[in-house]
């Protein structure tokens, strides 16, 4: 697993075993994702005190050795995911969605515009689903493209679809419901097939006016696509996040507040078998108090694995 420490001063990325043991500090980073094969960690560090938040994408070997600087850009960079074969990294740079091949490294532009999440397909196809709005437009739809940026096709057309996560049985995403006199829509989880068919609503939570709703967590699908992790979030600046699970194994989805306490739990990832969930405990208005826990799928007593750390990823 990877995690970040020092968020109030100088952030660093660490790698450890899935139970938090044998930790090793890798280098500067404010966000990081471990590859599915566990061999490398992709990490983004942000230069402080400079306009535009210049970002650097670095690869760290988990077994030791020198890091490799993949790219540096004057604009903010956000990691979105690894391909299942651990060969490609998906990320945004400003208003651009890019893929990098870690063996070269070779950059490929997938799309431009405002990007609202992206995900690789499970398996070996190296296809990508992403949410995009055109420049100076508000309508957001889902698109599928090859990892070369070719064969692009639009699969939603309502302008209300964002934050896609591709699982074994389809693509889950947040569907916007506009609210009168509220600048933010309410978000419910929907699902759609990769061919654009069978779009249907999964959740119907009552969303208070001061909150947004449910967003899928990258890395939040079990391998069989029957267990899903989502975060119940507030608008920017609200510091509200609560981890929810969605059981998709039956005829109707079953939604559950993971801890049942509404005390601030950020869902980070799910184990491949769907039995264990990795979370950051706490809220972003107190970064120094964040810790990392594992929680059983059905709830129950959390286990603290990192007493001071946040924003974990794993390949468990």
Secondary structure, DSSP 8 states (H G I E B T S, - for coil): -EEEE-TTSS-EEEE--TTS-S-EEEEE-SEEEE-TTSSEEEEEEE-TTSTT--EEEEEEETTSS--EEEEEESS-EEEEEE-TTSSEEEEEESSEEEEEETTTTEEEEEEESEEEEEEE-SSSS-EEEEEEE-TT---BEEEEEETTS-S-EE---SSBEEEEEEETTEEEEEEEE--TT-SS-EEEEEEE-TTS---EE-------TTEEEEEEEEEEE-TTS-EEEEEEEESTTS--EEEEEEE-SSSS-EEEESSSS-S-EEEEEE-TTSSEEEEEES-TT-GGG-EEEEEETT----EEEESS-EEEE---
